[in-house]
């Protein structure tokens, strides 16, 4: 979990939104997946052997999938309030 939350800072975002009449705009950042290169740097920094690095990569990927699903659900809930 520590690796996931630290690597979360490496995540990029794309801006989504729309423009309305009279110059109003609604823009929201949408998180993207944690880059694989960030996971590799984490493993190298901590001296993980290849088998542990591969396991951490699978764990981070699974956590990332759940995080992005939660984020999408949360944003959908905001739109229905």
FITIMI-318287 format. One record per residue: residue in three letters; x, y, z of N, C-alpha, C, O in turn. Coordinates in steps of 0.05 Angstrom, whole numbers, padded with zeros to 5 digits, always signed. Example, Ala and Ser with C-alpha at 12.3 -4.5 7.8 and 13.67 -1.06 7.14 Angstrom:
# residues 2
ALA+00264-00114+00156+00246-00090+00156+00264-00066+00156+00285-00066+00169/SER+00257-00045+00142+00273-00021+00143+00258+00001+00157+00268+00023+00161/
# end
This chain:
# residues 81
UNK+00017-00024+00000+00000+00000+00000+00017+00025+00000+00011+00045-00013/UNK+00040+00023+00015+00057+00047+00015+00067+00053-00013+00068+00077-00020/UNK+00075+00033-00028+00085+00038-00055+00062+00049-00072+00067+00068-00088/UNK+00038+00039-00070+00016+00049-00086+00011+00078-00081+00008+00094-00100/UNK+00009+00086-00056+00002+00114-00050+00025+00133-00057+00021+00155-00065/UNK+00050+00123-00054+00073+00139-00063+00073+00142-00093+00078+00164-00103/UNK+00068+00120-00107+00068+00121-00136+00043+00136-00147+00044+00145-00170/UNK+00023+00139-00131-00001+00154-00139+00007+00183-00147-00006+00195-00163/UNK+00028+00193-00134+00038+00220-00141+00049+00222-00169+00052+00244-00180/UNK+00057+00199-00181+00068+00199-00208+00046+00199-00229+00052+00201-00253/UNK+00022+00195-00221-00001+00192-00239-00006+00219-00254-00005+00240-00243/UNK-00010+00217-00280-00017+00240-00296-00048+00242-00297-00062+00224-00290/UNK-00057+00265-00305-00086+00270-00307-00092+00282-00335-00075+00297-00346/UNK-00115+00276-00345-00124+00291-00369-00147+00308-00360-00161+00302-00341/UNK-00151+00330-00374-00172+00349-00368-00196+00343-00385-00194+00342-00409/UNK-00219+00339-00372-00244+00335-00386-00263+00358-00378-00259+00370-00357/UNK-00282+00363-00393-00302+00383-00386-00317+00393-00410-00317+00381-00431/UNK-00330+00416-00406-00346+00427-00428-00347+00457-00424-00343+00468-00402/UNK-00354+00471-00445-00358+00500-00445-00387+00506-00448-00402+00492-00462/UNK-00396+00527-00435-00424+00535-00436-00425+00564-00448-00404+00577-00450/UNK-00448+00572-00456-00451+00600-00466-00441+00620-00446-00440+00616-00422/UNK-00433+00643-00456-00423+00665-00440-00395+00660-00428-00388+00673-00408/UNK-00381+00641-00439-00353+00636-00431-00350+00618-00406-00327+00615-00397/UNK-00371+00607-00396-00368+00589-00372-00356+00563-00381-00362+00552-00402/UNK-00339+00552-00364-00326+00526-00370-00326+00509-00344-00322+00519-00322/UNK-00330+00483-00348-00328+00464-00326-00306+00445-00334-00309+00429-00353/UNK-00284+00445-00320-00261+00428-00326-00255+00410-00302-00256+00420-00279/UNK-00250+00385-00306-00243+00366-00285-00219+00350-00293-00217+00341-00316/UNK-00200+00346-00274-00178+00328-00280-00187+00299-00277-00200+00292-00257/UNK-00180+00282-00296-00186+00254-00294-00160+00238-00292-00143+00240-00309/UNK-00157+00223-00270-00131+00208-00267-00127+00186-00287-00146+00173-00296/UNK-00102+00183-00294-00094+00161-00313-00080+00140-00296-00076+00143-00272/UNK-00072+00118-00309-00059+00096-00295-00031+00105-00286-00019+00122-00298/UNK-00022+00093-00264+00005+00097-00255+00024+00086-00276+00021+00063-00284/UNK+00044+00102-00285+00061+00092-00306+00079+00069-00297+00088+00068-00275/UNK+00082+00050-00316+00099+00027-00310+00128+00036-00303+00141+00024-00286/UNK+00137+00057-00316+00164+00067-00311+00168+00076-00282+00189+00073-00271/UNK+00147+00086-00270+00148+00094-00242+00151+00070-00224+00165+00070-00204/UNK+00137+00048-00231+00139+00024-00215+00167+00012-00217+00178+00003-00198/UNK+00178+00012-00242+00205+00002-00246+00225+00019-00229+00243+00007-00216/UNK+00223+00045-00229+00241+00062-00213+00238+00056-00184+00258+00055-00169/UNK+00213+00051-00174+00209+00044-00146+00224+00018-00139+00237+00016-00119/UNK+00221-00002-00156+00233-00028-00152+00264-00025-00152+00277-00037-00135/UNK+00274-00010-00170+00303-00006-00171+00313+00009-00146+00333+00001-00135/UNK+00299+00029-00138+00307+00045-00115+00308+00027-00090+00326+00030-00073/UNK+00289+00009-00088+00287-00008-00064+00302-00034-00067+00301-00051-00050/UNK+00315-00038-00090+00332-00062-00094+00316-00088-00095+00326-00109-00086/UNK+00292-00087-00107+00276-00112-00108+00286-00130-00130+00293-00121-00152/UNK+00288-00156-00125+00295-00175-00146+00273-00177-00166+00250-00169-00160/UNK+00278-00188-00190+00258-00188-00212+00232-00201-00204+00211-00191-00212/UNK+00232-00223-00188+00207-00237-00181+00190-00218-00163+00166-00217-00167/UNK+00202-00205-00144+00187-00187-00127+00178-00162-00142+00156-00152-00137/UNK+00194-00153-00161+00186-00130-00177+00162-00137-00194+00143-00121-00197/UNK+00161-00161-00206+00139-00170-00222+00114-00172-00205+00092-00165-00213/UNK+00117-00183-00180+00094-00185-00162+00083-00157-00154+00059-00153-00154/UNK+00102-00139-00148+00093-00112-00141+00079-00099-00165+00059-00085-00161/UNK+00089-00103-00189+00076-00092-00213+00047-00102-00215+00029-00087-00221/UNK+00042-00128-00210+00015-00139-00211-00002-00127-00189-00026-00121-00194/UNK+00009-00124-00166-00006-00113-00143-00014-00084-00149-00037-00076-00145/UNK+00005-00068-00158+00000-00039-00164-00021-00037-00186-00039-00021-00185/UNK-00019-00054-00206-00038-00054-00228-00066-00060-00219-00086-00047-00227/UNK-00069-00080-00201-00095-00087-00190-00106-00065-00173-00130-00058-00175/UNK-00090-00053-00156-00099-00031-00139-00106-00007-00156-00126+00007-00150/UNK-00091-00002-00177-00097+00020-00195-00123+00017-00209-00139+00036-00212/UNK-00129-00008-00217-00155-00013-00230-00178-00007-00211-00198+00006-00219/UNK-00175-00016-00186-00196-00010-00166-00198+00020-00160-00220+00030-00157/UNK-00176+00033-00158-00176+00062-00152-00190+00077-00174-00207+00094-00169/UNK-00183+00071-00199-00196+00085-00222-00226+00079-00224-00241+00096-00231/UNK-00234+00055-00217-00263+00048-00217-00277+00063-00195-00299+00073-00199/UNK-00264+00066-00171-00276+00081-00149-00278+00110-00158-00298+00123-00152/UNK-00257+00121-00170-00257+00149-00178-00280+00155-00198-00294+00175-00196/UNK-00283+00137-00217-00305+00140-00237-00332+00138-00223-00350+00154-00229/UNK-00335+00120-00204-00360+00117-00190-00365+00143-00173-00388+00153-00173/UNK-00345+00153-00160-00348+00177-00143-00356+00201-00160-00374+00216-00153/UNK-00344+00204-00184-00351+00226-00201-00379+00223-00212-00393+00243-00215/UNK-00388+00199-00217-00416+00194-00225-00436+00201-00203-00457+00211-00209/UNK-00428+00196-00178-00446+00203-00156-00449+00233-00153-00470+00243-00145/UNK-00427+00248-00158-00428+00277-00156-00448+00288-00177-00461+00308-00172/UNK-00449+00275-00200-00466+00285-00221-00496+00281-00216-00513+00294-00228/UNK-00503+00262-00197-00530+00256-00192-00541+00271-00167-00565+00268-00161/UNK-00524+00286-00154-00533+00299-00129-00548+00324-00136-00557+00338-00118/
# end
